[in-house]
Amino acid sequence: RNAASSSQLARTRRRASASWIAARAAVHSAAAPTAQCFALATLARAYLARIGSAPMGQRSANEGDIREALIAAHDAKRLLDQTGGVEEGESLVRVVYAEALAHAGDHDAARAACSAPSRSPSKRRIVAR
C-alpha cells in the first residue's frame, strides 16, 4: 500500500511539474501568438491529465483543474481564431478545447467544437486543390 501511495505521489509531482512548465511557456511565448497558442493548449492538456490522478473524494481539486483547463483551452482557441489558424498544433488546440468543454459539462459546445472546420492555411490549400 505504501508503494502505491509513493507511486501516485510521483505521478502527481510529474503532472504538477508539467503544468508549471507549460504555464511558464505560455507566459514567455506571449510575443509569438502561434507559440503561445500551442503552449496554452499544452497547459490545458496538463490540467486535464491531473483530473484523473486526483485521489477519490477530492472533487474540489478536480473542479479547480477543470476550470484552469477550460481557461487555458479557451485562450488557446481565441488565439487560434485571431491568427486564422496555425501550421502546427491546431488539432491539439481543437481537441483540448473540446475535452475541456466536455469535462466542464458543456457537451453541446464540445460537439460543436469537434465539428468546426479547420482554418489553417495548409489545410485550406489542400482543400482548394
N, CA, C and O atoms as CSV, one atom per row, in Angstrom:
chain,resi,resn,atom,element,x,y,z
A,1,ARG,N,N,0.818,-1.180,0.000
A,1,ARG,CA,C,0.000,0.000,0.000
A,1,ARG,C,C,0.868,1.253,0.000
A,1,ARG,O,O,0.549,2.230,-0.677
A,2,ASN,N,N,1.947,1.229,0.744
A,2,ASN,CA,C,2.848,2.364,0.808
A,2,ASN,C,C,3.522,2.611,-0.539
A,2,ASN,O,O,3.713,3.763,-0.928
A,3,ALA,N,N,3.883,1.554,-1.253
A,3,ALA,CA,C,4.495,1.683,-2.573
A,3,ALA,C,C,3.516,2.306,-3.559
A,3,ALA,O,O,3.907,3.122,-4.393
A,4,ALA,N,N,2.251,1.926,-3.467
A,4,ALA,CA,C,1.229,2.507,-4.354
A,4,ALA,C,C,1.072,3.993,-4.085
A,4,ALA,O,O,0.952,4.785,-5.019
A,5,SER,N,N,1.072,4.372,-2.825
A,5,SER,CA,C,0.952,5.789,-2.480
A,5,SER,C,C,2.155,6.564,-2.978
A,5,SER,O,O,2.016,7.684,-3.470
A,6,SER,N,N,3.330,5.980,-2.853
A,6,SER,CA,C,4.552,6.614,-3.317
A,6,SER,C,C,4.528,6.793,-4.831
A,6,SER,O,O,4.933,7.836,-5.344
A,7,SER,N,N,4.057,5.782,-5.540
A,7,SER,CA,C,3.959,5.843,-6.991
A,7,SER,C,C,2.969,6.926,-7.431
A,7,SER,O,O,3.226,7.671,-8.377
A,8,GLN,N,N,1.845,7.001,-6.737
A,8,GLN,CA,C,0.839,8.017,-7.065
A,8,GLN,C,C,1.382,9.413,-6.788
A,8,GLN,O,O,1.125,10.338,-7.558
A,9,LEU,N,N,2.119,9.574,-5.714
A,9,LEU,CA,C,2.713,10.866,-5.384
A,9,LEU,C,C,3.707,11.280,-6.467
A,9,LEU,O,O,3.753,12.448,-6.852
A,10,ALA,N,N,4.500,10.334,-6.958
A,10,ALA,CA,C,5.463,10.636,-8.014
A,10,ALA,C,C,4.759,11.080,-9.290
A,10,ALA,O,O,5.197,12.027,-9.943
A,11,ARG,N,N,3.656,10.392,-9.657
A,11,ARG,CA,C,2.886,10.790,-10.846
A,11,ARG,C,C,2.290,12.175,-10.668
A,11,ARG,O,O,2.291,12.976,-11.603
A,12,THR,N,N,1.783,12.466,-9.481
A,12,THR,CA,C,1.198,13.776,-9.209
A,12,THR,C,C,2.250,14.867,-9.324
A,12,THR,O,O,1.977,15.938,-9.865
A,13,ARG,N,N,3.440,14.606,-8.826
A,13,ARG,CA,C,4.519,15.598,-8.913
A,13,ARG,C,C,4.928,15.832,-10.361
A,13,ARG,O,O,5.175,16.972,-10.756
A,14,ARG,N,N,5.003,14.756,-11.165
A,14,ARG,CA,C,5.354,14.926,-12.581
A,14,ARG,C,C,4.290,15.757,-13.296
A,14,ARG,O,O,4.619,16.620,-14.110
A,15,ARG,N,N,3.034,15.502,-13.000
A,15,ARG,CA,C,1.964,16.276,-13.649
A,15,ARG,C,C,1.993,17.726,-13.194
A,15,ARG,O,O,1.753,18.627,-13.998
A,16,ALA,N,N,2.282,17.969,-11.924
A,16,ALA,CA,C,2.393,19.339,-11.427
A,16,ALA,C,C,3.563,20.045,-12.107
A,16,ALA,O,O,3.460,21.222,-12.452
A,17,SER,N,N,4.667,19.339,-12.302
A,17,SER,CA,C,5.818,19.914,-12.993
A,17,SER,C,C,5.460,20.240,-14.437
A,17,SER,O,O,5.848,21.290,-14.949
A,18,ALA,N,N,4.733,19.360,-15.091
A,18,ALA,CA,C,4.318,19.599,-16.477
A,18,ALA,C,C,3.427,20.831,-16.562
A,18,ALA,O,O,3.551,21.624,-17.495
A,19,SER,N,N,2.537,20.995,-15.605
A,19,SER,CA,C,1.662,22.168,-15.587
A,19,SER,C,C,2.480,23.438,-15.414
A,19,SER,O,O,2.229,24.443,-16.079
A,20,TRP,N,N,3.454,23.389,-14.523
A,20,TRP,CA,C,4.283,24.559,-14.252
A,20,TRP,C,C,5.098,24.931,-15.489
A,20,TRP,O,O,5.192,26.107,-15.842
A,21,ILE,N,N,5.686,23.930,-16.148
A,21,ILE,CA,C,6.486,24.181,-17.344
A,21,ILE,C,C,5.616,24.753,-18.460
A,21,ILE,O,O,6.015,25.703,-19.134
A,22,ALA,N,N,4.441,24.187,-18.654
A,22,ALA,CA,C,3.536,24.677,-19.701
A,22,ALA,C,C,3.068,26.094,-19.399
A,22,ALA,O,O,2.937,26.907,-20.313
A,23,ALA,N,N,2.814,26.400,-18.132
A,23,ALA,CA,C,2.392,27.755,-17.755
A,23,ALA,C,C,3.501,28.759,-18.044
A,23,ALA,O,O,3.235,29.844,-18.562
A,24,ARG,N,N,4.739,28.407,-17.716
A,24,ARG,CA,C,5.865,29.298,-18.000
A,24,ARG,C,C,6.041,29.494,-19.499
A,24,ARG,O,O,6.335,30.600,-19.953
A,25,ALA,N,N,5.865,28.435,-20.262
A,25,ALA,CA,C,5.987,28.542,-21.717
A,25,ALA,C,C,4.914,29.468,-22.278
A,25,ALA,O,O,5.179,30.252,-23.189
A,26,ALA,N,N,3.716,29.379,-21.739
A,26,ALA,CA,C,2.622,30.244,-22.205
A,26,ALA,C,C,2.937,31.708,-21.922
A,26,ALA,O,O,2.672,32.573,-22.757
A,27,VAL,N,N,3.495,31.988,-20.762
A,27,VAL,CA,C,3.844,33.364,-20.391
A,27,VAL,C,C,4.975,33.884,-21.271
A,27,VAL,O,O,4.921,35.015,-21.752
A,28,HIS,N,N,5.996,33.063,-21.480
A,28,HIS,CA,C,7.171,33.513,-22.222
A,28,HIS,C,C,6.971,33.543,-23.727
A,28,HIS,O,O,7.811,34.092,-24.440
A,29,SER,N,N,5.907,32.980,-24.222
A,29,SER,CA,C,5.669,32.972,-25.662
A,29,SER,C,C,4.647,34.019,-26.080
A,29,SER,O,O,4.128,33.966,-27.196
A,30,ALA,N,N,4.355,34.962,-25.207
A,30,ALA,CA,C,3.322,35.970,-25.492
A,30,ALA,C,C,3.634,36.778,-26.747
A,30,ALA,O,O,2.711,37.257,-27.407
A,31,ALA,N,N,4.906,36.943,-27.093
A,31,ALA,CA,C,5.273,37.722,-28.275
A,31,ALA,C,C,5.006,36.954,-29.568
A,31,ALA,O,O,4.927,37.560,-30.636
A,32,ALA,N,N,4.870,35.663,-29.490
A,32,ALA,CA,C,4.609,34.829,-30.667
A,32,ALA,C,C,3.272,34.123,-30.479
A,32,ALA,O,O,3.220,33.069,-29.845
A,33,PRO,N,N,2.188,34.682,-31.015
A,33,PRO,CA,C,0.855,34.120,-30.775
A,33,PRO,C,C,0.708,32.647,-31.133
A,33,PRO,O,O,0.000,31.920,-30.436
A,34,THR,N,N,1.355,32.188,-32.197
A,34,THR,CA,C,1.202,30.780,-32.554
A,34,THR,C,C,1.883,29.877,-31.530
A,34,THR,O,O,1.370,28.803,-31.216
A,35,ALA,N,N,3.029,30.300,-31.009
A,35,ALA,CA,C,3.707,29.522,-29.967
A,35,ALA,C,C,2.905,29.564,-28.674
A,35,ALA,O,O,2.802,28.563,-27.966
A,36,GLN,N,N,2.341,30.718,-28.373
A,36,GLN,CA,C,1.542,30.837,-27.156
A,36,GLN,C,C,0.283,29.987,-27.259
A,36,GLN,O,O,-0.165,29.407,-26.270
A,37,CYS,N,N,-0.277,29.917,-28.439
A,37,CYS,CA,C,-1.466,29.095,-28.678
A,37,CYS,C,C,-1.166,27.634,-28.337
A,37,CYS,O,O,-1.947,26.979,-27.647
A,38,PHE,N,N,-0.038,27.131,-28.822
A,38,PHE,CA,C,0.359,25.749,-28.556
A,38,PHE,C,C,0.674,25.547,-27.074
A,38,PHE,O,O,0.305,24.526,-26.493
A,39,ALA,N,N,1.358,26.520,-26.460
A,39,ALA,CA,C,1.704,26.412,-25.042
A,39,ALA,C,C,0.448,26.383,-24.169
A,39,ALA,O,O,0.383,25.618,-23.207
A,40,LEU,N,N,-0.541,27.202,-24.494
A,40,LEU,CA,C,-1.790,27.213,-23.728
A,40,LEU,C,C,-2.547,25.893,-23.879
A,40,LEU,O,O,-3.127,25.392,-22.916
A,41,ALA,N,N,-2.538,25.339,-25.080
A,41,ALA,CA,C,-3.193,24.039,-25.292
A,41,ALA,C,C,-2.481,22.951,-24.495
A,41,ALA,O,O,-3.127,22.062,-23.940
A,42,THR,N,N,-1.160,23.018,-24.438
A,42,THR,CA,C,-0.390,22.059,-23.652
A,42,THR,C,C,-0.688,22.215,-22.167
A,42,THR,O,O,-0.795,21.224,-21.445
A,43,LEU,N,N,-0.821,23.444,-21.716
A,43,LEU,CA,C,-1.179,23.705,-20.318
A,43,LEU,C,C,-2.558,23.129,-20.003
A,43,LEU,O,O,-2.745,22.484,-18.971
A,44,ALA,N,N,-3.516,23.360,-20.889
A,44,ALA,CA,C,-4.859,22.805,-20.685
A,44,ALA,C,C,-4.806,21.285,-20.632
A,44,ALA,O,O,-5.484,20.671,-19.809
A,45,ARG,N,N,-4.017,20.679,-21.493
A,45,ARG,CA,C,-3.872,19.215,-21.504
A,45,ARG,C,C,-3.281,18.729,-20.187
A,45,ARG,O,O,-3.692,17.687,-19.676
A,46,ALA,N,N,-2.326,19.464,-19.631
A,46,ALA,CA,C,-1.719,19.081,-18.346
A,46,ALA,C,C,-2.754,19.137,-17.225
A,46,ALA,O,O,-2.795,18.248,-16.374
A,47,TYR,N,N,-3.586,20.174,-17.220
A,47,TYR,CA,C,-4.643,20.256,-16.206
A,47,TYR,C,C,-5.643,19.114,-16.360
A,47,TYR,O,O,-6.094,18.542,-15.368
A,48,LEU,N,N,-5.984,18.789,-17.592
A,48,LEU,CA,C,-6.926,17.689,-17.817
A,48,LEU,C,C,-6.324,16.358,-17.367
A,48,LEU,O,O,-7.043,15.495,-16.863
A,49,ALA,N,N,-5.029,16.185,-17.541
A,49,ALA,CA,C,-4.370,14.950,-17.108
A,49,ALA,C,C,-4.408,14.807,-15.591
A,49,ALA,O,O,-4.458,13.694,-15.067
A,50,ARG,N,N,-4.383,15.937,-14.887
A,50,ARG,CA,C,-4.410,15.890,-13.425
A,50,ARG,C,C,-5.769,15.465,-12.889
A,50,ARG,O,O,-5.860,14.991,-11.757
A,51,ILE,N,N,-6.817,15.623,-13.669
A,51,ILE,CA,C,-8.163,15.282,-13.203
A,51,ILE,C,C,-8.258,13.806,-12.847
A,51,ILE,O,O,-8.822,13.448,-11.813
A,52,GLY,N,N,-7.711,12.955,-13.699
A,52,GLY,CA,C,-7.773,11.527,-13.443
A,52,GLY,C,C,-6.867,11.059,-12.319
A,52,GLY,O,O,-7.037,9.953,-11.807
A,53,SER,N,N,-5.902,11.888,-11.926
A,53,SER,CA,C,-4.948,11.461,-10.902
A,53,SER,C,C,-5.320,11.934,-9.500
A,53,SER,O,O,-4.653,11.566,-8.533
A,54,ALA,N,N,-6.365,12.739,-9.372
A,54,ALA,CA,C,-6.757,13.229,-8.041
A,54,ALA,C,C,-7.331,12.077,-7.226
A,54,ALA,O,O,-8.118,11.282,-7.740
A,55,PRO,N,N,-6.942,11.985,-5.964
A,55,PRO,CA,C,-7.486,10.918,-5.112
A,55,PRO,C,C,-9.002,11.015,-4.998
A,55,PRO,O,O,-9.579,12.096,-5.113
A,56,MET,N,N,-9.627,9.883,-4.772
A,56,MET,CA,C,-11.080,9.846,-4.618
A,56,MET,C,C,-11.505,10.798,-3.501
A,56,MET,O,O,-10.826,10.913,-2.481
A,57,GLY,N,N,-12.593,11.454,-3.697
A,57,GLY,CA,C,-13.126,12.340,-2.679
A,57,GLY,C,C,-12.597,13.760,-2.765
A,57,GLY,O,O,-13.001,14.610,-1.972
A,58,GLN,N,N,-11.699,14.041,-3.711
A,58,GLN,CA,C,-11.187,15.397,-3.850
A,58,GLN,C,C,-11.836,16.086,-5.039
A,58,GLN,O,O,-11.163,16.506,-5.981
A,59,ARG,N,N,-13.128,16.190,-4.978
A,59,ARG,CA,C,-13.891,16.801,-6.073
A,59,ARG,C,C,-13.485,18.246,-6.307
A,59,ARG,O,O,-13.431,18.695,-7.452
A,60,SER,N,N,-13.197,18.983,-5.235
A,60,SER,CA,C,-12.835,20.390,-5.405
A,60,SER,C,C,-11.538,20.532,-6.197
A,60,SER,O,O,-11.374,21.490,-6.952
A,61,ALA,N,N,-10.603,19.572,-6.025
A,61,ALA,CA,C,-9.369,19.613,-6.807
A,61,ALA,C,C,-9.686,19.415,-8.286
A,61,ALA,O,O,-9.122,20.101,-9.139
A,62,ASN,N,N,-10.581,18.484,-8.593
A,62,ASN,CA,C,-10.985,18.260,-9.972
A,62,ASN,C,C,-11.647,19.500,-10.560
A,62,ASN,O,O,-11.367,19.869,-11.701
A,63,GLU,N,N,-12.508,20.137,-9.804
A,63,GLU,CA,C,-13.203,21.321,-10.307
A,63,GLU,C,C,-12.224,22.446,-10.605
A,63,GLU,O,O,-12.377,23.161,-11.595
A,64,GLY,N,N,-11.220,22.603,-9.751
A,64,GLY,CA,C,-10.199,23.626,-9.991
A,64,GLY,C,C,-9.405,23.334,-11.251
A,64,GLY,O,O,-9.126,24.238,-12.039
A,65,ASP,N,N,-9.038,22.069,-11.446
A,65,ASP,CA,C,-8.300,21.691,-12.649
A,65,ASP,C,C,-9.153,21.847,-13.901
A,65,ASP,O,O,-8.655,22.267,-14.945
A,66,ILE,N,N,-10.425,21.513,-13.801
A,66,ILE,CA,C,-11.335,21.693,-14.941
A,66,ILE,C,C,-11.442,23.171,-15.286
A,66,ILE,O,O,-11.382,23.548,-16.457
A,67,ARG,N,N,-11.600,23.998,-14.274
A,67,ARG,CA,C,-11.705,25.448,-14.501
A,67,ARG,C,C,-10.432,25.978,-15.166
A,67,ARG,O,O,-10.509,26.734,-16.135
A,68,GLU,N,N,-9.266,25.589,-14.653
A,68,GLU,CA,C,-7.999,26.058,-15.219
A,68,GLU,C,C,-7.795,25.532,-16.638
A,68,GLU,O,O,-7.301,26.252,-17.507
A,69,ALA,N,N,-8.175,24.279,-16.871
A,69,ALA,CA,C,-8.067,23.707,-18.210
A,69,ALA,C,C,-8.966,24.451,-19.185
A,69,ALA,O,O,-8.568,24.733,-20.315
A,70,LEU,N,N,-10.163,24.764,-18.753
A,70,LEU,CA,C,-11.103,25.478,-19.614
A,70,LEU,C,C,-10.601,26.886,-19.943
A,70,LEU,O,O,-10.740,27.346,-21.077
A,71,ILE,N,N,-10.027,27.558,-18.970
A,71,ILE,CA,C,-9.482,28.905,-19.208
A,71,ILE,C,C,-8.343,28.840,-20.226
A,71,ILE,O,O,-8.318,29.605,-21.190
A,72,ALA,N,N,-7.400,27.917,-20.003
A,72,ALA,CA,C,-6.252,27.799,-20.914
A,72,ALA,C,C,-6.708,27.381,-22.312
A,72,ALA,O,O,-6.227,27.921,-23.308
A,73,ALA,N,N,-7.625,26.431,-22.389
A,73,ALA,CA,C,-8.118,25.958,-23.691
A,73,ALA,C,C,-8.878,27.065,-24.421
A,73,ALA,O,O,-8.742,27.222,-25.634
A,74,HIS,N,N,-9.670,27.825,-23.684
A,74,HIS,CA,C,-10.410,28.929,-24.290
A,74,HIS,C,C,-9.453,29.991,-24.827
A,74,HIS,O,O,-9.649,30.509,-25.926
A,75,ASP,N,N,-8.419,30.312,-24.052
A,75,ASP,CA,C,-7.431,31.294,-24.510
A,75,ASP,C,C,-6.696,30.793,-25.752
A,75,ASP,O,O,-6.438,31.566,-26.674
A,76,ALA,N,N,-6.359,29.502,-25.777
A,76,ALA,CA,C,-5.690,28.920,-26.944
A,76,ALA,C,C,-6.606,28.989,-28.165
A,76,ALA,O,O,-6.159,29.336,-29.258
A,77,LYS,N,N,-7.866,28.664,-27.986
A,77,LYS,CA,C,-8.835,28.710,-29.094
A,77,LYS,C,C,-9.030,30.138,-29.588
A,77,LYS,O,O,-9.128,30.375,-30.792
A,78,ARG,N,N,-9.086,31.086,-28.662
A,78,ARG,CA,C,-9.221,32.501,-29.033
A,78,ARG,C,C,-8.031,32.944,-29.885
A,78,ARG,O,O,-8.209,33.602,-30.910
A,79,LEU,N,N,-6.820,32.581,-29.459
A,79,LEU,CA,C,-5.628,32.920,-30.243
A,79,LEU,C,C,-5.649,32.245,-31.609
A,79,LEU,O,O,-5.271,32.849,-32.613
A,80,LEU,N,N,-6.085,31.007,-31.642
A,80,LEU,CA,C,-6.185,30.275,-32.908
A,80,LEU,C,C,-7.130,31.007,-33.855
A,80,LEU,O,O,-6.819,31.175,-35.034
A,81,ASP,N,N,-8.264,31.435,-33.354
A,81,ASP,CA,C,-9.231,32.154,-34.178
A,81,ASP,C,C,-8.698,33.514,-34.625
A,81,ASP,O,O,-8.936,33.941,-35.755
A,82,GLN,N,N,-7.977,34.189,-33.731
A,82,GLN,CA,C,-7.423,35.509,-34.068
A,82,GLN,C,C,-6.355,35.424,-35.147
A,82,GLN,O,O,-6.265,36.300,-36.007
A,83,THR,N,N,-5.552,34.380,-35.103
A,83,THR,CA,C,-4.464,34.250,-36.071
A,83,THR,C,C,-4.932,33.626,-37.385
A,83,THR,O,O,-4.197,33.638,-38.372
A,84,GLY,N,N,-6.135,33.088,-37.401
A,84,GLY,CA,C,-6.650,32.470,-38.611
A,84,GLY,C,C,-6.164,31.052,-38.824
A,84,GLY,O,O,-6.346,30.483,-39.900
A,85,GLY,N,N,-5.549,30.480,-37.807
A,85,GLY,CA,C,-5.041,29.113,-37.896
A,85,GLY,C,C,-3.532,29.094,-37.771
A,85,GLY,O,O,-2.869,30.108,-37.988
A,86,VAL,N,N,-3.007,27.968,-37.429
A,86,VAL,CA,C,-1.561,27.804,-37.285
A,86,VAL,C,C,-1.136,26.547,-38.035
A,86,VAL,O,O,-1.938,25.639,-38.254
A,87,GLU,N,N,0.135,26.507,-38.423
A,87,GLU,CA,C,0.649,25.361,-39.174
A,87,GLU,C,C,0.709,24.112,-38.311
A,87,GLU,O,O,0.326,23.032,-38.761
A,88,GLU,N,N,1.189,24.242,-37.068
A,88,GLU,CA,C,1.330,23.088,-36.188
A,88,GLU,C,C,0.602,23.337,-34.882
A,88,GLU,O,O,0.664,24.435,-34.328
A,89,GLY,N,N,-0.075,22.335,-34.398
A,89,GLY,CA,C,-0.734,22.426,-33.103
A,89,GLY,C,C,-2.204,22.767,-33.153
A,89,GLY,O,O,-2.867,22.784,-32.116
A,90,GLU,N,N,-2.732,23.040,-34.332
A,90,GLU,CA,C,-4.149,23.407,-34.417
A,90,GLU,C,C,-5.041,22.258,-33.949
A,90,GLU,O,O,-6.032,22.484,-33.254
A,91,SER,N,N,-4.695,21.046,-34.323
A,91,SER,CA,C,-5.502,19.896,-33.899
A,91,SER,C,C,-5.502,19.769,-32.385
A,91,SER,O,O,-6.539,19.505,-31.778
A,92,LEU,N,N,-4.334,19.959,-31.775
A,92,LEU,CA,C,-4.246,19.879,-30.318
A,92,LEU,C,C,-5.145,20.914,-29.669
A,92,LEU,O,O,-5.861,20.606,-28.716
A,93,VAL,N,N,-5.115,22.130,-30.172
A,93,VAL,CA,C,-5.952,23.196,-29.613
A,93,VAL,C,C,-7.416,22.802,-29.694
A,93,VAL,O,O,-8.152,22.932,-28.715
A,94,ARG,N,N,-7.840,22.324,-30.849
A,94,ARG,CA,C,-9.252,21.973,-31.036
A,94,ARG,C,C,-9.683,20.793,-30.162
A,94,ARG,O,O,-10.772,20.809,-29.588
A,95,VAL,N,N,-8.834,19.774,-30.064
A,95,VAL,CA,C,-9.169,18.599,-29.256
A,95,VAL,C,C,-9.216,18.956,-27.776
A,95,VAL,O,O,-10.149,18.569,-27.072
A,96,VAL,N,N,-8.221,19.687,-27.304
A,96,VAL,CA,C,-8.166,20.051,-25.884
A,96,VAL,C,C,-9.329,20.972,-25.528
A,96,VAL,O,O,-9.900,20.868,-24.442
A,97,TYR,N,N,-9.676,21.867,-26.438
A,97,TYR,CA,C,-10.819,22.755,-26.194
A,97,TYR,C,C,-12.099,21.931,-26.041
A,97,TYR,O,O,-12.885,22.168,-25.125
A,98,ALA,N,N,-12.305,20.969,-26.932
A,98,ALA,CA,C,-13.491,20.113,-26.842
A,98,ALA,C,C,-13.471,19.268,-25.567
A,98,ALA,O,O,-14.505,19.100,-24.920
A,99,GLU,N,N,-12.302,18.735,-25.203
A,99,GLU,CA,C,-12.195,17.941,-23.981
A,99,GLU,C,C,-12.501,18.780,-22.737
A,99,GLU,O,O,-13.201,18.325,-21.833
A,100,ALA,N,N,-11.981,19.989,-22.698
A,100,ALA,CA,C,-12.218,20.865,-21.541
A,100,ALA,C,C,-13.700,21.201,-21.423
A,100,ALA,O,O,-14.260,21.188,-20.326
A,101,LEU,N,N,-14.331,21.499,-22.553
A,101,LEU,CA,C,-15.771,21.765,-22.533
A,101,LEU,C,C,-16.552,20.558,-22.035
A,101,LEU,O,O,-17.481,20.701,-21.240
A,102,ALA,N,N,-16.179,19.373,-22.498
A,102,ALA,CA,C,-16.863,18.151,-22.069
A,102,ALA,C,C,-16.682,17.914,-20.573
A,102,ALA,O,O,-17.641,17.563,-19.887
A,103,HIS,N,N,-15.473,18.097,-20.061
A,103,HIS,CA,C,-15.227,17.927,-18.621
A,103,HIS,C,C,-16.000,18.950,-17.800
A,103,HIS,O,O,-16.388,18.683,-16.663
A,104,ALA,N,N,-16.221,20.123,-18.385
A,104,ALA,CA,C,-16.980,21.167,-17.686
A,104,ALA,C,C,-18.477,20.912,-17.760
A,104,ALA,O,O,-19.259,21.615,-17.118
A,105,GLY,N,N,-18.885,19.908,-18.541
A,105,GLY,CA,C,-20.300,19.561,-18.623
A,105,GLY,C,C,-21.035,20.201,-19.783
A,105,GLY,O,O,-22.245,20.015,-19.916
A,106,ASP,N,N,-20.334,20.955,-20.634
A,106,ASP,CA,C,-20.964,21.608,-21.778
A,106,ASP,C,C,-20.799,20.717,-23.015
A,106,ASP,O,O,-20.003,21.009,-23.908
A,107,HIS,N,N,-21.563,19.636,-23.045
A,107,HIS,CA,C,-21.413,18.627,-24.094
A,107,HIS,C,C,-21.840,19.127,-25.469
A,107,HIS,O,O,-21.256,18.722,-26.474
A,108,ASP,N,N,-22.838,19.993,-25.537
A,108,ASP,CA,C,-23.251,20.536,-26.835
A,108,ASP,C,C,-22.134,21.379,-27.445
A,108,ASP,O,O,-21.845,21.268,-28.636
A,109,ALA,N,N,-21.506,22.224,-26.622
A,109,ALA,CA,C,-20.404,23.052,-27.113
A,109,ALA,C,C,-19.202,22.186,-27.489
A,109,ALA,O,O,-18.488,22.499,-28.441
A,110,ALA,N,N,-18.975,21.106,-26.751
A,110,ALA,CA,C,-17.875,20.196,-27.069
A,110,ALA,C,C,-18.102,19.546,-28.440
A,110,ALA,O,O,-17.178,19.442,-29.247
A,111,ARG,N,N,-19.343,19.112,-28.693
A,111,ARG,CA,C,-19.662,18.524,-30.004
A,111,ARG,C,C,-19.492,19.552,-31.114
A,111,ARG,O,O,-18.961,19.241,-32.180
A,112,ALA,N,N,-19.940,20.766,-30.864
A,112,ALA,CA,C,-19.798,21.830,-31.866
A,112,ALA,C,C,-18.330,22.131,-32.138
A,112,ALA,O,O,-17.946,22.379,-33.281
A,113,ALA,N,N,-17.510,22.110,-31.094
A,113,ALA,CA,C,-16.071,22.362,-31.259
A,113,ALA,C,C,-15.426,21.271,-32.106
A,113,ALA,O,O,-14.509,21.536,-32.883
A,114,CYS,N,N,-15.908,20.053,-31.949
A,114,CYS,CA,C,-15.364,18.931,-32.735
A,114,CYS,C,C,-15.745,19.039,-34.205
A,114,CYS,O,O,-14.987,18.604,-35.073
A,115,SER,N,N,-16.882,19.601,-34.490
A,115,SER,CA,C,-17.344,19.651,-35.869
A,115,SER,C,C,-16.961,20.938,-36.588
A,115,SER,O,O,-17.251,21.087,-37.775
A,116,ALA,N,N,-16.309,21.880,-35.886
A,116,ALA,CA,C,-15.904,23.142,-36.521
A,116,ALA,C,C,-14.828,22.856,-37.565
A,116,ALA,O,O,-13.906,22.081,-37.311
A,117,PRO,N,N,-14.941,23.474,-38.732
A,117,PRO,CA,C,-13.950,23.226,-39.787
A,117,PRO,C,C,-12.597,23.838,-39.442
A,117,PRO,O,O,-12.521,24.844,-38.737
A,118,SER,N,N,-11.541,23.226,-39.943
A,118,SER,CA,C,-10.189,23.737,-39.742
A,118,SER,C,C,-9.999,24.981,-40.589
A,118,SER,O,O,-10.515,25.084,-41.702
A,119,ARG,N,N,-9.245,25.925,-40.036
A,119,ARG,CA,C,-8.989,27.148,-40.786
A,119,ARG,C,C,-7.502,27.359,-41.031
A,119,ARG,O,O,-7.094,28.460,-41.403
A,120,SER,N,N,-6.684,26.334,-40.831
A,120,SER,CA,C,-5.246,26.526,-41.015
A,120,SER,C,C,-4.937,26.710,-42.496
A,120,SER,O,O,-5.583,26.096,-43.345
A,121,PRO,N,N,-3.951,27.554,-42.812
A,121,PRO,CA,C,-3.618,27.829,-44.215
A,121,PRO,C,C,-3.264,26.570,-45.003
A,121,PRO,O,O,-3.685,26.431,-46.151
A,122,SER,N,N,-2.497,25.648,-44.412
A,122,SER,CA,C,-2.097,24.450,-45.160
A,122,SER,C,C,-3.300,23.568,-45.463
A,122,SER,O,O,-3.367,22.976,-46.540
A,123,LYS,N,N,-4.230,23.470,-44.562
A,123,LYS,CA,C,-5.414,22.640,-44.797
A,123,LYS,C,C,-6.330,23.294,-45.825
A,123,LYS,O,O,-6.971,22.600,-46.614
A,124,ARG,N,N,-6.395,24.626,-45.823
A,124,ARG,CA,C,-7.211,25.311,-46.826
A,124,ARG,C,C,-6.627,25.096,-48.221
A,124,ARG,O,O,-7.371,24.932,-49.187
A,125,ARG,N,N,-5.293,25.096,-48.328
A,125,ARG,CA,C,-4.661,24.893,-49.647
A,125,ARG,C,C,-4.959,23.500,-50.174
A,125,ARG,O,O,-5.203,23.323,-51.368
A,126,ILE,N,N,-4.942,22.512,-49.289
A,126,ILE,CA,C,-5.215,21.133,-49.711
A,126,ILE,C,C,-6.643,21.018,-50.210
A,126,ILE,O,O,-6.893,20.377,-51.231
A,127,VAL,N,N,-7.585,21.633,-49.501
A,127,VAL,CA,C,-8.998,21.576,-49.875
A,127,VAL,C,C,-9.224,22.313,-51.178
A,127,VAL,O,O,-10.050,21.886,-51.985
A,128,ALA,N,N,-8.512,23.411,-51.409
A,128,ALA,CA,C,-8.719,24.238,-52.601
A,128,ALA,C,C,-8.233,23.550,-53.877
A,128,ALA,O,O,-8.688,23.888,-54.970
A,129,ARG,N,N,-7.324,22.598,-53.752
A,129,ARG,CA,C,-6.779,21.931,-54.956
A,129,ARG,C,C,-7.777,21.087,-55.637
A,129,ARG,O,O,-7.469,20.468,-56.656
